[in-house]
Structures are given as structure tokens and as C-alpha cells.
């Protein structure tokens, strides 16, 4: 202790001027935030390797760091050193969270996502699997800052007052110059893609700018929510519904008055269907189900910031998810016309089931607005068998079916959980994954085998209860199961060519619809998305919905899918909105076709229509009906 005290006195004897210390904290803070933000760009793959300090993105990150640090120093005045110290800690924490979230989802956190974390419960298992030793970069500079904070001496404040004006003028001048330079370089960036995918903002301008834009947009969302539609917006909505394709097929009403059982499978990706590894099918039962119903092999997931909850939202409403954050948190109090609404009018009892906390993804709040009779969560189940995060899918299916079949026609929406990332609860599953053994990819395949067996047991239980022939069963995946951190292993597993097009085209989910043993199996290759599942169900059940944005996958119209980032997939073409490139799917080569691009632009307008319905709550008080009448 004596040595520390002597060291402190010796350091203080240097009588460092407050402005010298402040200058040190400013320069050190800029460098520190710049390095950490640049690291984020690569660790969550916003930028491609190799790592460089001189890339195009570096100037935007450096300028953002300068603007942020100087703005805090200007606002803080005499307490600037403490404020800059706190700023460094806060930015380090936010970027660390970006790293964990970005490795899983491929984009930084938003305000809405941070808000959601207060509801989504304990996700520590996934977090720990995403940590890397290189993440020490977020705290390695803190001992230096703490050292100078501890040994610093304020200096003579009276003398410093005289320099305050010069200090402020200097900071303002550098701030203005930095903003001008940022704006000048920013004019060369194509920002049209930013409207559809927030990740493109971080890719083009850096994560700091991304967070600043997110704060601005969040505030704007709150302010503009209750403003009226502009005339051009009304015309856009009216034109969309006026030109919407007819949405029925030859199968219209073939499942009328049957029970409806919809199963949303956690993380089931399309490639697991038909996949054979070491001579074994990964999903043998589901593969066989194609011979007894409809199988759709070209369905792209369309989830965004809400991930699993976005898939649920599309199933219930056939509207697109929000551009950022999750509808479950942004618009839980909106008025909707859901699948449950339509079936309740037909005498069904509608229920939703998920064996986890009712607050997870704010389900308890929004499902009341979806008009389910009840949402059954973890407290409503007998936790007799655990697998993964909570109740096993096998037990979950049995208990949910027991409740569903208590009386009369039922519609039950089952959201599975066992196969949730990081897939380490399936070591006992009998599936040889070969070279992928003990990898996350290998464990994922085992989780899919488990799900396949659980669904087979569900079918057996339905048959035992004499319900199978009287029930339409819809099974689909909610989102991708293996993300960018597993790309190399997935490409090896599926023998992909390493191109972005090949990777993007495996971001599909499988869809099966069983409508009784008397229906001959049929594989439908039409391009579609999760937004189309609701209209397809209604087609089979002989019902209609005036406001869906999706289409029945059973009709003869051309197929297409629009992803939340503005990417559009047509039968034969893939337009990557992030790259602004049109590919011919058959050749894998870049294509140029003005008629195809015209169709792409037309389909992208669906995102705008959906956003207007959500942001303006157009289903409330028949506002949408008034617009399109």
C-alpha cells in the first residue's frame, strides 16, 4: 500500500494539466473505439477478410469515432474525463453485445432488440457458445484508462477557465470538419438497400453509425406512428389490393371442417429433408410424408429481427415482419385479422402452445390480440421430460394434443423448442454424422433426427386418438438453423461451391401439409415464402381473408418470395438486394433482364404496403377497408 501511495504522489508531482489529460482521453478514446468497431465489422462478417485498417469502411468508422468522442467531450465540459471514461465502457459493452448477437444473426443489435432482451429470458447457453478469446479487445484498454483516472490530478481550474473558449472552438471546428468529410464520402455509397435491410447500414458506414441511425429511427417511429397516410401511400395500398392475383386453387375447400394442427419447428432448415449422411436419412419420417400430402421444397424463410416470432407472425397474419425489431414488441396492441379470428367464426377452438416462458418474445401480450382462446406456456405443462431448453418436443406434442382434443373442432398452433441453438442436447441420438461428429453442424443434424422422430410419434398418437384422417397437419421451419459461423461446414456438408448465391439459396425452410391418407402425395416446386402458408391453409379450408399479402401455393400463378431485406426470388431468378445483382438460378451467373427487374420492383412494394399496415394500424376500425373499397 505504501508503494502505491508513493507511486501516486510521484505521478501527481508531474502536475499534469487537465487539458493534457483530456487530450489523452480524447485521442485514446478515438483509437480505442475505432479499433473495437473495426473488429466488430469482421467478427460478425459485415466485412470480408483479410482484416485491414485501411479499407473503405475504416474512414467511416474513424470519422464516426471522432464525432462521437468529441461530441461527448463538448457536452461534458469540465467532467469530460469522467464522461469519456464512461463512454468507453458503454461503447465497449454495446460492441461486445453486437459481437455475440451478430455471430448468431449476422447483424448488430438494435434498440428494439435490446429492449426485447428484457423479455426473452435466459439465453446464456447460446451466449457462451459464441464467445471468442479475441473478444478481450473490448476490455484490454480499460486498465490503462483506470490507471490514468486513479493517478490524475485536476490542475488549476481558474487558469483552465481562460482556455475553455479556445477548447470549445477547436472541438466544434473538428466536429464540423468530420461531419463534412463523412457526408462527402457518404454520397458515394448506394443507400437504396438500407430501406430493406438495416445490416447494410452497418456494412456501408460501420456499427457506430448504425446505432446512431437506429436511435434516430426509433424516435421517429414513436413520433410518426399516429400520423395520417399520405395520398401517395393510400394509392400504393389501393393499387396493390386491386391488382392482387386470385388466390384459390382446385383444392379449395378440400379440407373444410377438418381440425387444423400447425407445427412450427425450431430452426428446421430445408436442406435436412432428403439429406443422407453416412448412408442414413436425417428425417426419414418427414421424407415419407411427401407421399401422403403436399411437400413444398422451394420455400424461403422471410424472418428479420424477430426471428422465430416473425415466423409466427407471418403464419397468423400473412403480413411481412418489421424492418427492424420484432412485431411482437413494436405492435403488440395493433388490431389484426388472424387465422384464429377466421376459424373462431367457423366454430373452432383456437389455442397456441409453446413450452417456455409466456413473456418470451412478448407472446403473452400479442397472442391475446391474435384472439386465441388461450396461450399455453411452460407453467401449463407437466415438465416430465426435458430436452434442450425446456420440455421435450415429444412430451410437448402429446400434452398439447390432449388439450386440443378435449372438445369439438380445434385449431392448435404448436411452436417447438427442443431443437434450439446450440444443439448440444442430442448426443444420445442414434445418427452417425461422420466427419461432423461433435461439431455444431453434426449436433444440429441430430436435433433434426430427434424432431423427425417426435413428429412421427405425434402422427401415431393422432391415429391412436382416431383424429388423423380428420386433421390437416401443417409442418414448417421457422428460420435457418446454421448461421454464418457454420458456413464452411455447411458448404462441406452440402457440397456447395462457396458462392454467395449458393449459400443464400439454402436459406429455405421445408413445408409439409398433410390432408388425410386419401390424398396422393405431391411435391410442389413453386417459389414461395412463409407469408404464403396462411393463404394456402385457407385455400384448403375453403376460407378467405381480404388483407393477406401472401398467396396460395396451390394455385397456378407464378411463384415468388420477397425477403425482408428486399431480396426477391422468382421462378428462375434470384435478385440479391444487398449486392444489387440479378442471378440466373439455372446458370448461377449474373443476368441482365429489364422485364425481370421490373417484376422485382413490383414485388418489393409489398414490403412498403405491409409496413404501412403495421405502422398505421390500418386494420383497426376498418381503416384498410375504407382505403381499398
TORFIKE-884881 format. One record per residue (C-alpha): residue in one letter; x, z, y; residue number from 1. Coordinates in steps of 0.1 Angstrom, whole numbers, plus 2048, in hexadecimal, padded with zeros to 3 digits. Layout:
<recs>
('a',(X,Z,Y),NUM) ...
</recs>
This chain:
<recs>
('x',(800,800,800),1) ('x',(81D,808,817),2) ('x',(82C,7E6,811),3) ('x',(80C,7D5,819),4) ('x',(808,7E9,839),5) ('x',(82C,7E1,844),6) ('x',(825,7BC,83C),7) ('x',(806,7BC,851),8) ('x',(818,7CC,86F),9) ('x',(834,7B4,86C),10) ('x',(81C,797,86B),11) ('x',(809,7A4,889),12) ('x',(829,7A8,89C),13) ('x',(829,782,89E),14) ('x',(80C,786,8B6),15) ('x',(7FB,766,8AB),16) ('x',(7E5,759,8C6),17) ('x',(7C0,756,8BD),18) ('x',(7C0,731,8C4),19) ('x',(7DE,72B,8AE),20) ('x',(7CC,73C,892),21) ('x',(7AC,728,89A),22) ('x',(7BF,708,89A),23) ('x',(7CD,711,878),24) ('x',(7AB,719,86A),25) ('x',(79D,6F8,878),26) ('x',(7B8,6E2,86A),27) ('x',(7BA,6F5,849),28) ('x',(793,6F4,847),29) ('x',(792,6CF,84C),30) ('x',(7AD,6C8,832),31) ('x',(79D,6E0,819),32) ('x',(779,6D2,81D),33) ('x',(787,6AE,81C),34) ('x',(799,6B4,7FB),35) ('x',(77C,6C6,7EA),36) ('x',(763,6AC,7F5),37) ('x',(779,68F,7EA),38) ('x',(77D,6A1,7C8),39) ('x',(757,6A2,7C5),40) ('x',(755,67C,7CA),41) ('x',(76A,677,7AA),42) ('x',(760,694,795),43) ('x',(73B,68B,795),44) ('x',(745,666,794),45) ('x',(737,65B,7B6),46) ('x',(758,649,7B9),47) ('x',(76B,638,79D),48) ('x',(78F,643,794),49) ('x',(7AB,642,79B),50) ('x',(7AA,65F,7B3),51) ('x',(7B8,656,7D6),52) ('x',(7BA,665,7F8),53) ('x',(7BA,643,809),54) ('x',(79A,634,7FC),55) ('x',(77E,626,811),56) ('x',(769,646,80C),57) ('x',(786,65C,818),58) ('x',(781,654,83D),59) ('x',(75D,65D,83C),60) ('x',(764,67E,82A),61) ('x',(781,686,842),62) ('x',(76B,67E,861),63) ('x',(74E,693,852),64) ('x',(766,6B0,84C),65) ('x',(773,6AE,870),66) ('x',(750,6AD,87F),67) ('x',(743,6CA,86A),68) ('x',(761,6E1,870),69) ('x',(763,6D9,896),70) ('x',(73D,6DD,89A),71) ('x',(73F,700,88B),72) ('x',(75E,709,8A0),73) ('x',(74B,6FD,8BF),74) ('x',(72C,711,8B8),75) ('x',(73E,730,8AD),76) ('x',(754,734,8CB),77) ('x',(767,755,8C9),78) ('x',(75C,75C,8A5),79) ('x',(768,73A,89A),80) ('x',(782,747,881),81) ('x',(769,75C,86E),82) ('x',(750,740,870),83) ('x',(769,726,863),84) ('x',(772,73E,847),85) ('x',(74E,742,83D),86) ('x',(749,71C,841),87) ('x',(765,715,828),88) ('x',(755,72D,80F),89) ('x',(732,71E,813),90) ('x',(73E,6FA,810),91) ('x',(754,703,7F2),92) ('x',(735,713,7E1),93) ('x',(71F,6F5,7E8),94) ('x',(738,6DC,7DC),95) ('x',(73E,6F1,7BC),96) ('x',(718,6EF,7B6),97) ('x',(71A,6CA,7BD),98) ('x',(734,6C7,7A2),99) ('x',(720,6D8,787),100) ('x',(6FF,6C7,790),101) ('x',(710,6A5,795),102) ('x',(721,6A5,773),103) ('x',(6FF,6A9,763),104) ('x',(6EA,693,779),105) ('x',(703,67C,78B),106) ('x',(6FA,686,7AF),107) ('x',(6FF,6A4,7C6),108) ('x',(6E6,6BF,7CC),109) ('x',(6CB,6BC,7E7),110) ('x',(6B9,6D7,7FB),111) ('x',(69B,6D3,7E4),112) ('x',(6B0,6D6,7C5),113) ('x',(6C0,6F6,7D1),114) ('x',(69D,703,7D9),115) ('x',(692,6FA,7B6),116) ('x',(6AE,70E,7A6),117) ('x',(69B,72D,7B0),118) ('x',(680,722,798),119) ('x',(691,711,77B),120) ('x',(69F,731,76B),121) ('x',(6BF,737,758),122) ('x',(6D3,717,752),123) ('x',(6F4,728,74C),124) ('x',(6F9,717,72B),125) ('x',(6FA,6F5,73B),126) ('x',(70F,701,759),127) ('x',(72B,710,743),128) ('x',(72E,6F0,72F),129) ('x',(733,6DC,750),130) ('x',(750,6F1,75E),131) ('x',(773,6E2,761),132) ('x',(795,6F3,767),133) ('x',(799,6DB,784),134) ('x',(77C,6EC,796),135) ('x',(796,706,7A2),136) ('x',(79A,6EF,7BF),137) ('x',(77C,6FF,7CE),138) ('x',(78C,721,7D1),139) ('x',(7B2,71B,7D1),140) ('x',(7B4,71B,7F7),141) ('x',(7A0,73B,7FC),142) ('x',(7BE,753,7F6),143) ('x',(7D0,742,813),144) ('x',(7B2,746,82A),145) ('x',(7AD,76A,820),146) ('x',(7D2,771,827),147) ('x',(7D0,764,84B),148) ('x',(7AE,776,850),149) ('x',(7BD,797,845),150) ('x',(7DD,795,859),151) ('x',(7D0,784,878),152) ('x',(7D1,794,89B),153) ('x',(7B7,789,8B5),154) ('x',(7CF,787,8D2),155) ('x',(7C7,78B,8F7),156) ('x',(7A3,781,8FD),157) ('x',(7A5,781,923),158) ('x',(7C0,767,922),159) ('x',(7AE,753,908),160) ('x',(78F,752,91E),161) ('x',(7A1,73B,937),162) ('x',(7A8,722,91B),163) ('x',(785,722,90E),164) ('x',(77A,704,922),165) ('x',(798,6F0,918),166) ('x',(792,6F9,8F4),167) ('x',(76D,6EE,8F5),168) ('x',(775,6CE,907),169) ('x',(78F,6C5,8ED),170) ('x',(778,6CC,8D0),171) ('x',(75B,6B9,8E0),172) ('x',(771,69B,8E6),173) ('x',(77E,69A,8C2),174) ('x',(75A,69F,8B5),175) ('x',(74D,682,8CA),176) ('x',(76A,66C,8C0),177) ('x',(765,674,89B),178) ('x',(740,66C,89D),179) ('x',(747,64B,8AE),180) ('x',(761,641,893),181) ('x',(749,64C,877),182) ('x',(72D,637,886),183) ('x',(744,619,88B),184) ('x',(74F,619,867),185) ('x',(72C,621,85B),186) ('x',(71F,601,869),187) ('x',(731,5EE,84D),188) ('x',(71F,601,832),189) ('x',(700,5F2,822),190) ('x',(6E7,60F,826),191) ('x',(6C8,5FC,818),192) ('x',(6CE,60C,7F6),193) ('x',(6CC,62F,804),194) ('x',(6A6,62E,808),195) ('x',(6A2,62D,7E2),196) ('x',(6BF,642,7D5),197) ('x',(6CE,660,7E7),198) ('x',(6ED,65E,7D2),199) ('x',(6F7,63E,7E4),200) ('x',(6FA,652,804),201) ('x',(714,669,7F4),202) ('x',(726,64B,7E4),203) ('x',(729,639,805),204) ('x',(72E,655,81E),205) ('x',(739,673,80A),206) ('x',(728,693,7FE),207) ('x',(72B,6A5,820),208) ('x',(717,68A,832),209) ('x',(6FF,689,814),210) ('x',(6F7,6AE,81A),211) ('x',(6F3,6A9,840),212) ('x',(6DB,68C,83A),213) ('x',(6C8,6A1,820),214) ('x',(6C3,6BD,839),215) ('x',(6B7,6A5,854),216) ('x',(6A0,694,83B),217) ('x',(692,6B5,82E),218) ('x',(689,6BF,851),219) ('x',(679,69D,858),220) ('x',(664,69F,838),221) ('x',(656,6C0,843),222) ('x',(64E,6B4,866),223) ('x',(63F,692,85D),224) ('x',(62A,69D,83F),225) ('x',(60A,69F,852),226) ('x',(60E,680,868),227) ('x',(5F6,663,864),228) ('x',(5FE,643,853),229) ('x',(60A,626,869),230) ('x',(5F6,606,868),231) ('x',(612,5F3,855),232) ('x',(613,60F,83B),233) ('x',(5ED,60C,836),234) ('x',(5F0,5E7,832),235) ('x',(60C,5EB,818),236) ('x',(5F7,603,803),237) ('x',(5D8,5ED,806),238) ('x',(5EC,5CE,7FC),239) ('x',(5FB,5DF,7DE),240) ('x',(5DA,5EA,7CF),241) ('x',(5C9,5C9,7D7),242) ('x',(5E4,5B5,7C5),243) ('x',(5E8,5CC,7A7),244) ('x',(5E6,5BC,785),245) ('x',(5C8,5C1,76F),246) ('x',(5D1,5DE,758),247) ('x',(5BF,5DC,737),248) ('x',(5C7,5CC,716),249) ('x',(5B6,5C1,6F5),250) ('x',(5BB,5E5,6EA),251) ('x',(5A5,5F3,705),252) ('x',(590,610,6F8),253) ('x',(59E,60F,6D4),254) ('x',(5A7,634,6D7),255) ('x',(587,63E,6E9),256) ('x',(57C,663,6E3),257) ('x',(59B,66B,6CE),258) ('x',(5B0,68A,6D5),259) ('x',(5CF,684,6EA),260) ('x',(5F0,694,6E2),261) ('x',(60D,68B,6FA),262) ('x',(630,697,6F1),263) ('x',(64B,694,70B),264) ('x',(66C,698,6F9),265) ('x',(689,6A9,70B),266) ('x',(6A7,692,710),267) ('x',(69C,678,6F6),268) ('x',(6AE,657,6FF),269) ('x',(6A3,636,6F2),270) ('x',(6C2,62D,6DF),271) ('x',(6BD,649,6C5),272) ('x',(6A0,635,6B6),273) ('x',(6AF,61E,69B),274) ('x',(6D1,62D,6A0),275) ('x',(6E4,630,67F),276) ('x',(703,646,67C),277) ('x',(717,64B,65D),278) ('x',(6FC,638,64A),279) ('x',(6DF,64F,656),280) ('x',(6C3,648,66E),281) ('x',(6C3,662,68A),282) ('x',(69D,661,68D),283) ('x',(68F,655,66C),284) ('x',(66B,662,670),285) ('x',(667,653,693),286) ('x',(676,632,687),287) ('x',(65C,631,66C),288) ('x',(641,638,686),289) ('x',(645,615,694),290) ('x',(633,608,676),291) ('x',(614,61D,67E),292) ('x',(610,619,6A3),293) ('x',(61E,60A,6C3),294) ('x',(644,60D,6C9),295) ('x',(651,604,6EC),296) ('x',(677,5FE,6EB),297) ('x',(67D,5F3,70F),298) ('x',(671,610,724),299) ('x',(688,61C,740),300) ('x',(687,640,74C),301) ('x',(67E,643,771),302) ('x',(686,667,778),303) ('x',(698,672,797),304) ('x',(6A0,695,7A6),305) ('x',(685,6A6,792),306) ('x',(692,699,770),307) ('x',(67B,6A7,755),308) ('x',(660,6B0,76E),309) ('x',(661,68D,77C),310) ('x',(659,67F,759),311) ('x',(63C,697,756),312) ('x',(62F,68D,779),313) ('x',(630,668,770),314) ('x',(61D,66F,74F),315) ('x',(602,682,761),316) ('x',(5FE,66C,780),317) ('x',(60F,64A,77C),318) ('x',(620,64F,79E),319) ('x',(645,64D,7A4),320) ('x',(659,66D,7A9),321) ('x',(666,677,7CB),322) ('x',(685,666,7D8),323) ('x',(697,688,7DA),324) ('x',(68E,6AA,7CA),325) ('x',(670,6AE,7B3),326) ('x',(64C,6A7,7BA),327) ('x',(645,6C9,7A9),328) ('x',(655,6DB,7C7),329) ('x',(64E,6C2,7E3),330) ('x',(62A,6BB,7DD),331) ('x',(61B,6D6,7C5),332) ('x',(5FC,6DA,7DB),333) ('x',(5F4,6B5,7DE),334) ('x',(5D4,6A9,7D0),335) ('x',(5D8,692,7B1),336) ('x',(5C2,67E,799),337) ('x',(5D3,685,778),338) ('x',(5CE,67D,753),339) ('x',(5C0,6A0,74E),340) ('x',(5A6,699,76A),341) ('x',(59A,679,759),342) ('x',(598,688,736),343) ('x',(587,6A8,742),344) ('x',(56B,692,74F),345) ('x',(569,684,72B),346) ('x',(564,6A6,71C),347) ('x',(587,6AD,712),348) ('x',(599,6CE,714),349) ('x',(5BB,6C7,725),350) ('x',(5D8,6DE,721),351) ('x',(5FE,6DD,728),352) ('x',(618,6EE,713),353) ('x',(63D,6F7,719),354) ('x',(64F,714,708),355) ('x',(663,71F,726),356) ('x',(65D,732,746),357) ('x',(63E,727,758),358) ('x',(652,726,779),359) ('x',(66B,70D,76B),360) ('x',(668,6ED,781),361) ('x',(64B,6FF,792),362) ('x',(634,6F4,776),363) ('x',(61C,711,779),364) ('x',(613,707,79D),365) ('x',(610,6E1,798),366) ('x',(5FE,6E2,777),367) ('x',(5E1,6F4,786),368) ('x',(5DE,6D7,79E),369) ('x',(5E0,6BF,781),370) ('x',(5BF,6D0,774),371) ('x',(5CB,6DB,752),372) ('x',(5B5,6F6,744),373) ('x',(5D4,70A,73E),374) ('x',(5FA,707,73E),375) ('x',(609,719,720),376) ('x',(62C,725,727),377) ('x',(645,73C,714),378) ('x',(62F,75B,717),379) ('x',(613,74A,705),380) ('x',(627,743,6E5),381) ('x',(632,757,6C8),382) ('x',(658,754,6CA),383) ('x',(65C,754,6A5),384) ('x',(679,73A,6A4),385) ('x',(692,732,6BE),386) ('x',(6A5,711,6C2),387) ('x',(6B8,708,6E1),388) ('x',(6AA,719,701),389) ('x',(68B,729,6F2),390) ('x',(671,722,6D8),391) ('x',(679,708,6BE),392) ('x',(667,6E7,6C1),393) ('x',(65B,6EB,69D),394) ('x',(649,70C,6A5),395) ('x',(63E,6FF,6C7),396) ('x',(62C,6E2,6B8),397) ('x',(61A,6F7,69E),398) ('x',(60E,711,6B8),399) ('x',(604,6F7,6D2),400) ('x',(5F0,6E4,6B8),401) ('x',(5DE,704,6AC),402) ('x',(5D3,70B,6D0),403) ('x',(5CA,6E6,6D7),404) ('x',(5B3,6E3,6B8),405) ('x',(59F,702,6BF),406) ('x',(580,6F0,6CB),407) ('x',(575,6CC,6D3),408) ('x',(588,6AE,6E0),409) ('x',(5AA,6B7,6EE),410) ('x',(5C5,6A8,704),411) ('x',(5E5,6BB,700),412) ('x',(606,6B4,712),413) ('x',(624,6C2,700),414) ('x',(646,6C4,711),415) ('x',(662,6CC,6F8),416) ('x',(681,6E0,700),417) ('x',(697,6E5,6E1),418) ('x',(6AC,6C5,6E8),419) ('x',(6B7,6D0,70A),420) ('x',(6DB,6CC,716),421) ('x',(6F5,6D7,70B),422) ('x',(6E8,6D0,6E7),423) ('x',(6FD,6EB,6D6),424) ('x',(6E1,6FB,6C2),425) ('x',(6E0,6E2,6A6),426) ('x',(700,6E8,692),427) ('x',(6EB,6EE,673),428) ('x',(6D9,6CD,674),429) ('x',(6E2,6B7,657),430) ('x',(6EF,697,668),431) ('x',(712,68A,664),432) ('x',(71D,67F,687),433) ('x',(73F,672,67B),434) ('x',(759,670,697),435) ('x',(740,67F,6AF),436) ('x',(73F,6A0,69C),437) ('x',(741,6BF,6B3),438) ('x',(73E,6AA,6D2),439) ('x',(721,6AC,6EA),440) ('x',(717,688,6E0),441) ('x',(717,692,6BB),442) ('x',(703,6B2,6C2),443) ('x',(6EA,69D,6D6),444) ('x',(6E4,687,6B7),445) ('x',(6DE,6A6,6A2),446) ('x',(6C5,6B2,6BC),447) ('x',(6B2,691,6B9),448) ('x',(6B2,694,693),449) ('x',(6A3,6B7,697),450) ('x',(688,6AA,6AF),451) ('x',(680,68D,696),452) ('x',(67A,6A7,67A),453) ('x',(665,6BD,691),454) ('x',(64F,6A0,69A),455) ('x',(64B,696,675),456) ('x',(640,6BA,66E),457) ('x',(627,6B7,68B),458) ('x',(618,698,67B),459) ('x',(616,6AA,65A),460) ('x',(604,6C7,66B),461) ('x',(5EB,6B0,67C),462) ('x',(5E4,6A0,65A),463) ('x',(5DF,6C2,64B),464) ('x',(5C6,6CB,666),465) ('x',(5B5,6AA,661),466) ('x',(5BC,69F,685),467) ('x',(5D5,683,680),468) ('x',(5BC,666,67F),469) ('x',(5A9,673,69C),470) ('x',(5C6,678,6B4),471) ('x',(5DA,660,6CA),472) ('x',(5FE,66D,6CA),473) ('x',(616,662,6E6),474) ('x',(63B,66A,6E3),475) ('x',(655,662,6FD),476) ('x',(676,66E,70B),477) ('x',(678,67D,72E),478) ('x',(69B,673,739),479) ('x',(6BE,66A,72E),480) ('x',(6CE,682,716),481) ('x',(6F3,679,71B),482) ('x',(700,675,73E),483) ('x',(71F,668,74F),484) ('x',(736,682,741),485) ('x',(72E,675,71E),486) ('x',(72F,650,727),487) ('x',(74F,647,714),488) ('x',(741,657,6F4),489) ('x',(71F,646,6F8),490) ('x',(730,625,6FD),491) ('x',(744,62A,6DE),492) ('x',(725,635,6CA),493) ('x',(710,617,6D5),494) ('x',(72D,5FE,6D7),495) ('x',(726,5F6,6FB),496) ('x',(73D,5DF,70E),497) ('x',(745,5F9,72A),498) ('x',(732,5E6,745),499) ('x',(71B,5F8,75D),500) ('x',(6FF,5E1,753),501) ('x',(702,5EB,72E),502) ('x',(703,610,738),503) ('x',(6E5,60C,74F),504) ('x',(6D1,5FA,735),505) ('x',(6D3,616,71C),506) ('x',(6C3,62E,734),507) ('x',(6A2,629,722),508) ('x',(68A,640,711),509) ('x',(676,639,6F1),510) ('x',(650,638,6F0),511) ('x',(63A,639,6D2),512) ('x',(614,639,6D2),513) ('x',(602,641,6B2),514) ('x',(5DD,638,6B0),515) ('x',(5D4,63E,68C),516) ('x',(5E1,631,66A),517) ('x',(5CA,613,66B),518) ('x',(5DE,604,688),519) ('x',(5F9,5EC,67D),520) ('x',(61A,5F4,68D),521) ('x',(626,5DF,6AA),522) ('x',(646,5E0,6BE),523) ('x',(641,5D6,6E3),524) ('x',(660,5CA,6F5),525) ('x',(651,5C8,718),526) ('x',(665,5D8,733),527) ('x',(655,5F7,741),528) ('x',(65A,61A,74D),529) ('x',(64C,63D,74A),530) ('x',(634,636,766),531) ('x',(622,61E,74E),532) ('x',(61A,638,733),533) ('x',(5FB,646,744),534) ('x',(5EB,623,749),535) ('x',(5F3,61A,725),536) ('x',(5E2,63A,718),537) ('x',(5C3,633,72E),538) ('x',(5C2,60F,721),539) ('x',(5C0,61C,6FD),540) ('x',(5A6,637,706),541) ('x',(590,61F,719),542) ('x',(594,630,73B),543) ('x',(5A0,625,75D),544) ('x',(5B2,635,77B),545) ('x',(5AF,624,79D),546) ('x',(5D0,62F,7AB),547) ('x',(5EB,62C,790),548) ('x',(60A,619,79A),549) ('x',(614,612,776),550) ('x',(605,5F8,75E),551) ('x',(5FA,5F8,73A),552) ('x',(616,5ED,723),553) ('x',(5FD,5DE,70B),554) ('x',(5F1,5C2,722),555) ('x',(600,59F,724),556) ('x',(60E,5A1,747),557) ('x',(633,59F,74D),558) ('x',(646,5C0,74A),559) ('x',(65C,5D1,763),560) ('x',(669,5F3,76C),561) ('x',(673,601,78E),562) ('x',(68B,61E,78F),563) ('x',(68B,638,7AA),564) ('x',(6AC,62B,7B8),565) ('x',(69C,609,7BF),566) ('x',(6AA,5F8,7A0),567) ('x',(692,5E0,791),568) ('x',(692,5D3,76D),569) ('x',(67D,5B4,765),570) ('x',(67A,5A2,743),571) ('x',(69C,592,743),572) ('x',(6AB,59F,763),573) ('x',(6BB,5C0,76F),574) ('x',(6BE,5C5,794),575) ('x',(6D6,5E2,79B),576) ('x',(6CD,5EF,7BD),577) ('x',(6EC,604,7C0),578) ('x',(703,5E6,7BC),579) ('x',(6EA,5CE,7CC),580) ('x',(6F0,5B7,7AE),581) ('x',(6D7,5A3,799),582) ('x',(6E1,59F,774),583) ('x',(6D4,587,75A),584) ('x',(6CE,59F,73C),585) ('x',(6D3,584,722),586) ('x',(6F6,57A,72E),587) ('x',(701,59A,740),588) ('x',(70C,585,75D),589) ('x',(704,586,782),590) ('x',(6E6,570,78A),591) ('x',(6D9,561,7AA),592) ('x',(6B4,559,7AB),593) ('x',(6A0,55C,7CB),594) ('x',(67E,55D,7B8),595) ('x',(68A,57A,7A3),596) ('x',(697,58D,7C2),597) ('x',(675,587,7D2),598) ('x',(665,597,7B4),599) ('x',(67E,5B4,7B6),600) ('x',(675,5BA,7DB),601) ('x',(64F,5B9,7D3),602) ('x',(654,5D3,7B7),603) ('x',(669,5EA,7CD),604) ('x',(64C,5EE,7E4),605) ('x',(63B,603,7CA),606) ('x',(654,61F,7D2),607) ('x',(648,61F,7F6),608) ('x',(624,61F,7ED),609) ('x',(62A,63D,7D5),610) ('x',(63D,650,7F0),611) ('x',(621,64B,809),612) ('x',(607,658,7F0),613) ('x',(61C,677,7EB),614) ('x',(629,67E,80E),615) ('x',(607,679,81E),616) ('x',(5F3,688,801),617) ('x',(5DD,669,801),618) ('x',(5C9,674,7E2),619) ('x',(5BA,691,7F6),620) ('x',(598,68C,805),621) ('x',(597,668,7F8),622) ('x',(5AF,65C,813),623) ('x',(5BE,642,7FB),624) ('x',(59C,636,7F1),625) ('x',(594,630,816),626) ('x',(5B3,61C,81B),627) ('x',(5AF,604,7FE),628) ('x',(589,600,7FF),629) 
</recs>
